Amino acid sequence: MAFSVQSGGNGKRGRRFHGTGTLSEINVVPLVDVVLVLLVIFMLTAHVMEFGLEVEVPKVRQVRNSAEDLPVITISREGELYLAEKTVNINLLADEVRKRYPKVNAVYVRADKTTPWDPIAQVISTLGEQKMDVRVMTQPEDEGARRAR
C-alpha cells in the first residue's frame, strides 16, 4: 500500500502550484488529432497516387518536341481506350473529345509498343473522319542503342 504525504492541508488533491506558476506539461491531444487526420488523408489518397496507365511508347530515332497542350488518348496493351485517364468507347471517342475539349482540332495518341495495330488504326480512322489531327507519341532512343546498330 502506498501513501502520499503532502504539505499543507487545504484539502486539494494532486499537484500543488505555488503562487502564479505556469503549467509546464505538454498537451499531446492536439498533436494526436493532427496525426490521425494526416493518417486518414494519406490512407484515402494513397490508392490515387498508385493509379496511372502504364504505357511504354515505342522508341524512335527522331523525335520532334512539341509543347502544345492537347488531349491525350491512351491505348493500353489490351486495346482499351482512355481519354484523360478515363475510359471511353471507340464509337463515342470523337464526340467525347469535342465535348470535353471544344476548341481542340488535334489530339495525341499514346499507345503501348505491344498494343496490336488494330485499335490504333481504329482510333486514327475515327478521329480522321471528324477532321481531327492525330499526333502519335513516341520517345527518343538512347544514345547507346543508336551506336550499337
C-alpha positions as CSV (number, residue, x, y, z in Angstrom):
1,M,0.0,0.0,0.0
2,A,1.4,3.4,-1.0
3,F,0.8,6.6,0.8
4,S,1.5,10.2,-0.3
5,V,2.4,12.9,2.2
6,Q,1.6,16.4,1.1
7,S,2.4,19.6,2.8
8,G,-0.5,21.9,3.6
9,G,-3.9,20.9,4.4
10,N,-6.2,22.9,2.1
11,G,-8.0,19.7,1.0
12,K,-6.9,19.8,-2.7
13,R,-5.6,16.7,-4.2
14,G,-3.0,16.3,-7.0
15,R,-0.2,18.7,-7.8
16,R,0.2,21.9,-5.9
17,F,1.2,25.1,-7.6
18,H,2.9,27.8,-5.6
19,G,1.9,31.4,-6.5
20,T,1.4,32.2,-10.2
21,G,3.5,29.4,-11.6
22,T,2.8,28.1,-15.1
23,L,1.8,24.6,-16.1
24,S,4.8,23.1,-17.9
25,E,3.2,20.0,-19.3
26,I,2.7,19.4,-23.0
27,N,-0.8,18.7,-24.1
28,V,-0.5,15.9,-26.7
29,V,-4.2,15.6,-27.6
30,P,-4.0,18.2,-30.4
31,L,-0.9,16.5,-31.7
32,V,-2.6,13.2,-31.8
33,D,-5.6,14.7,-33.6
34,V,-3.4,16.2,-36.3
35,V,-1.5,12.9,-36.8
36,L,-4.8,11.0,-37.1
37,V,-6.2,13.4,-39.6
38,L,-3.0,13.2,-41.7
39,L,-3.1,9.4,-41.5
40,V,-6.7,9.4,-42.7
41,I,-5.8,11.7,-45.6
42,F,-2.9,9.5,-46.5
43,M,-5.0,6.4,-46.5
44,L,-7.6,8.0,-48.7
45,T,-5.2,9.3,-51.3
46,A,-2.6,6.5,-51.4
47,H,-4.5,4.5,-54.0
48,V,-4.9,7.6,-56.2
49,M,-1.1,8.1,-56.3
50,E,-0.6,4.5,-57.5
51,F,-3.2,4.8,-60.3
52,G,-1.8,5.5,-63.7
53,L,-1.8,3.9,-67.0
54,E,1.5,2.2,-67.7
55,V,2.2,2.7,-71.3
56,E,5.6,2.2,-72.8
57,V,5.6,4.1,-76.1
58,P,7.9,3.0,-78.9
59,K,11.4,4.4,-79.2
60,V,12.3,6.1,-82.4
61,R,15.5,7.7,-83.8
62,Q,14.0,11.2,-84.4
63,V,11.6,12.7,-82.1
64,R,10.0,16.1,-82.7
65,N,9.5,18.1,-79.5
66,S,6.0,19.5,-79.1
67,A,4.9,21.7,-76.2
68,E,1.2,22.0,-77.3
69,D,-1.4,21.3,-74.6
70,L,-3.6,18.8,-76.4
71,P,-5.8,16.0,-75.0
72,V,-4.2,12.6,-74.8
73,I,-5.9,9.4,-75.9
74,T,-4.2,6.4,-74.4
75,I,-4.5,2.9,-75.8
76,S,-3.5,0.2,-73.3
77,R,-1.8,-3.1,-74.0
78,E,-5.2,-4.8,-74.1
79,G,-6.6,-2.2,-76.5
80,E,-8.7,-0.3,-74.0
81,L,-9.2,3.4,-74.8
82,Y,-8.7,6.2,-72.2
83,L,-9.3,9.9,-72.7
84,A,-7.6,11.9,-70.0
85,E,-7.3,8.8,-67.8
86,K,-11.0,7.9,-68.1
87,T,-12.2,5.0,-70.2
88,V,-14.1,5.9,-73.4
89,N,-15.9,3.9,-76.1
90,I,-14.4,3.9,-79.6
91,N,-17.8,4.8,-81.0
92,L,-18.1,7.9,-78.7
93,L,-14.5,8.9,-78.9
94,A,-14.8,11.9,-81.3
95,D,-17.9,13.2,-79.5
96,E,-16.2,12.9,-76.1
97,V,-13.1,14.8,-77.4
98,R,-15.3,17.6,-78.8
99,K,-17.5,17.7,-75.7
100,R,-14.6,17.9,-73.2
101,Y,-12.2,20.0,-75.4
102,P,-14.4,22.1,-77.7
103,K,-11.7,24.3,-79.2
104,V,-9.2,21.5,-80.0
105,N,-8.6,20.2,-83.5
106,A,-5.7,17.8,-82.7
107,V,-5.0,15.0,-80.2
108,Y,-2.1,13.0,-79.0
109,V,-2.4,9.2,-79.3
110,R,-0.2,7.3,-76.8
111,A,-0.1,3.5,-77.4
112,D,2.0,0.9,-75.7
113,K,4.5,-0.6,-78.0
114,T,3.0,-4.1,-77.6
115,T,-0.5,-2.9,-78.4
116,P,-2.0,-4.6,-81.5
117,W,-2.2,-2.3,-84.5
118,D,-6.0,-2.7,-85.0
119,P,-7.1,-0.5,-82.1
120,I,-4.5,2.2,-83.0
121,A,-5.8,2.2,-86.6
122,Q,-9.4,2.4,-85.5
123,V,-8.7,5.4,-83.3
124,I,-6.8,7.2,-86.1
125,S,-9.6,6.4,-88.6
126,T,-12.3,7.5,-86.2
127,L,-10.6,10.8,-85.4
128,G,-9.7,11.3,-89.1
129,E,-13.3,11.1,-90.1
130,Q,-14.0,14.0,-87.7
131,K,-11.2,16.1,-89.3
132,M,-9.0,15.9,-86.2
133,D,-5.2,15.9,-86.5
134,V,-3.7,12.8,-84.8
135,R,-0.2,13.0,-83.4
136,V,1.4,9.8,-82.2
137,M,3.5,10.0,-79.1
138,T,7.0,8.4,-79.1
139,Q,10.1,8.6,-77.0
140,P,13.7,9.1,-78.2
141,E,16.1,6.2,-78.4
142,D,19.0,6.1,-76.1
143,E,22.4,7.2,-77.5
144,G,23.9,3.8,-76.6
145,A,21.2,2.0,-78.6
146,R,21.8,4.1,-81.6
147,R,25.6,3.4,-81.6
148,A,25.0,-0.4,-81.2
149,R,23.2,-0.5,-84.6
